[in-house]
Amino acid sequence: MEQKVYRTELTPLSFLERSALIFPEKTAIIHEERSYSYREFAERVNRLASRLRGLGLQKHERVAFLCPNIPALLEAHYAVPAAGGILVAINNRLSSNEIGFILQHSGSHYLFVDDEFFPLVESLQLEQPLQIIRIADSGSPDDPYEQFLAEGSPEPLESWLEDEEETISINYTSGTTGNPKGVMYTYRGAYLNALSEVIESGLTSQSIYLWTLPMFHCNGWCFTWAVTAVGATHVCLRKVDPARVWDLFESEKVTHYNGAPTVHIFLAHHPKAHRLEQQITVTIAGAPPSPTLLAQLRKLNMRPIHVYGLTETYGPYTVCEWHEEWGELPEEEQARLLARQGQGYVTAERARVVNPNMEDVPWDGQTMGEVLMRGNNVAKGYFDNPEATERSFAGGWFHSGDIGVWHPDSYIELRDRAKDVIISGGENISTIEVEQTIVKHPAVLECAVVAIPDEVWGERPKAFVTLKPDQAATEQEIIDFCKQRLAHFKCPVAVEFGPLPKTSTGKVQKYVLRDKVWAGREKRIN
């Protein structure tokens, strides 16, 4: 490629290079009793990259990591692309067979695995050779990972990057129907999305970011790169234990954390929950948060930012930007407005809501359609899966499968996943609307609503409810509570109490609930 004085290829690796230059002695990473400065962070990344090159890593060869949120996985986000490879960060909540599929499909020849998850891979039989490097996460010289780094050079490697549209990582979807698909992120997309995270969440060099969100999930919504971009501090966390999180809020003076609504719900209702001296910016995505949850967070001195996206959009794509005039409204109305998904990030195009002919629906807050996206914040496609790529990117737009409305102020609001809409007697029922009503009940911690078959109406809503500790409510109380607030056809006809099935990132697995209530039927529509 001809060198142009006015252009360099966009790469998030430049974020670490810059912060190590400007803040060499500043704390970059805190993990239990260990900490690393930005100079040490960069040197460890260089050592890992040089060792991978030394093993014979070829350009665009895939390197897999199976770890919790520990420094090694954070280092991999820089070292693997610095070596010329493509990072495959694997969901550590998957089964051995699912992990085996991802390793096989991605063609990974190298796997770095934390000792906790080694039993998941030790008996795998793959077609390609696989070199396994174990991680004890001790930081001690006898840790195999530390020994691996010790044999590398602390000096940076010459970059093999030629085009910012090359693939930097492959993130596999959860695969709730069929095998997971490998979503390909580009250097350009990762760079631009990371900068959008900096802008939207207000990260600065003084920020302390706590890793409650899995780094394997959309590369941590690109916060693996965003936090480094401003020279902020990463606080790693092997496991999200609410009591431990509240302790870290105080001891590390945390300023930011991210997660699905479930994570925030459990933190807000933990016995250690209290109003914090320092304000924490909390970014919420993965499912629409209820106005009830948003109001609870604000009482704890947490500033909620509601964003929306998918694995195919580098994580967040839209944000519900706050309007100053909303501050004059009643608190409940503020929370209702903030529960909408909003509009595209600074680096993204405007999200659309369309009918089946891909025509924009009216901006009336009522007409439902599918949410579409395209542009810088959309992935380049699915790895080695042209059929799925063509299907999901038909017409030059990414089809989210999410159903929403378009409000007069341009903000979109999700009403359901396409498969979650309940059609009862010809009327569309938004499960989100029903769920947000139920969680207003003082005894309810969280809930999920799915369709159940009905011989008269076709489908009716059923609610699965988790109650708060030491709280009680009956099925009829929940149903009556809804009838006082919703049209009766929208109200659940049955309520089941107990814990909800969830993904590793805290999303409720509605397909598990649907499987339960539709078992034995040939069709999932009535």
Secondary structure, 3 states (H helix, E strand, C coil): CCCCCCCCCCCCHHHHHHHHHHCCCCEEEEECCEEEEHHHHHHHHHHHHHHHHHCCCCCCCEEEEECCECHHHHHHHHHHHHCCCEEEECCCCCCHHHHHHHHHHHCCCEEEEEHHHHHHCCCCCCCCCCEEEEECCCCCCCCHHHHHHHCCCCCCCCCCCCCCCCEEEEEECCCCCCCCCEEEEEHHHHHHHHHHHHHHHCCCCCCEEECCCCCCCHHHHCHHHHHHHCCCEEECECCCCHHHHHHHHHHCCCCEEEECHHHHHHHHCCCCCCCCCCCEEEEECCCCCCHHHHHHHHHCCEEEEEEEEEHHHCEEEEECCCCHHHHHCCHHHHHHHHCCCEEECCCCCCCEEECCCCCECCCCCCCEEEEEECCCCCCCEECCCHHHHHHHCHHHCEEEEEEEEECCCCCEEEEEEHHHCEEECCEEECHHHHHHHHCCCCCEEEEEEEEEEECCCEEEEEEEEEECCCCCCCHHHHHHHHHCCCCHHHCCCEEEECCCCECCCCCECHHHHHHHHCCCCCCCCC
